[in-house]
Amino acid sequence: VIKNKDYFNLNMLVVEEANVMEMLNNLTVAQSQGDYILLADYMELQLIPLLVSWQDVIQIKEDILQLQDNYEQNMNYLKEFDKDLYELISNESNISDDYSVEPTTNGSITVKILRDSKSYYLLSNNDPEDAGRIFADTYYNPNKQNYILYGMELLKNVNALINFKNITNIKVYESDLNVIKLAVKYGDLFHL
């Protein structure tokens, strides 16, 4: 990376050789001294943010966001199980330019909405699947059989309840048709 720092520093300063070398030295010293708390701190506070910034540059420059388009499969599912929603989306399939998906640090995607020149995210920018698992762990109650969720995002929370807690009766209410369209395009409706 240092050898190719011009690639990373084209639009903004991401790679400074002195800072990278100092950080690597700090990691080496902490490890050689057996100071694993300090090592963990260096990794969490310095190394991971640096690697994420490099990853962001590569993703933007190389346009490598890999999106799995589930639209056809999900629409076939809706046609069979929710004809009204199928018709609604079929008649109005365009998604507003104010709604987009962006890569996260773990390679997954998140939903970004623009409102009044401000960006809002519906999912974690770090690990949406892990956030879904945390959601499921937090709200799961073994004495409850029925769940109601307000907000669909890309179905990460719903899928976590289904996959990790074996919940089968979940009602999801989403009032924003653009979010529903994104979920149909990039989400996983197959086992709902």
Residue, then its C-alpha position, 0 to 999 in steps of 0.5 A: v500500500i505504501k508503494n502505491k500510496d498515490y493510488f490511495n491519496l488521489n482525492m484525499l490523504v489516506v496513506e501517510e508512510a510515517n503514520v503507517m510505520e508508527m502504527l505497525n511499530n506500536l503493534t509489534v512492540a505491544q505484541s513483543q511485550g505481551d501487552y495484549i490489551l494495548l495490542a487490542d486497543y491499537m488494532e481496534l482504534q488504529l489498524i481497523p479504521l486504516l484498513v477500512s479506509w483503504q477498503d473504501v478507496i478500493q471499492i470506490k475506485e474499482d467499483i467492486l460493489q457486488l450486489q446480489d439482485n434477487y428481484e426476479q426471485n422475490m417477485n415470483y415469491l410475491k406473485e404467489f403469496d402477496k398478489d397485492l404487493y406484487e401488483l403494486i411493485s410491478n406497476e411502480s418498479n422504479i426506486s427514488d434517486d434518494y434511496s441507494v445501497e452502499p457497501t459496508t465494512n464487511g462487504s455487505i450492503t446498507v440502505k442510505i436515504l437522502r433527506d434535505s441534503k442529509s444522509y440517513y442509514l437504515l442498517s449498520n455500516n459495519d456489519p448489518e447481519d451481526a446487527g440483525r443477530i444482536f436485534a434478535d438476541t435482544y428482543y427474542n423471548p422464548n415465551k412469545q410466538n408472534y412478533i411485529l416489526y415496524g420497518m423493513e430495511l433489507l430484512k436483516n432483522v426479520n431474517a435473524l429472528i427466523n434463522f437464529k431464533n426459529i420464529t415463524n410468525i412475524k408481521v412486518y409493517e413498512s410504509d415506505l414503498n421505496v424501502i420495500k422495493l429495495a428489500v425486494k431487489y436486494g433482500d431475501l424473501f425466500h423463506l418468509 
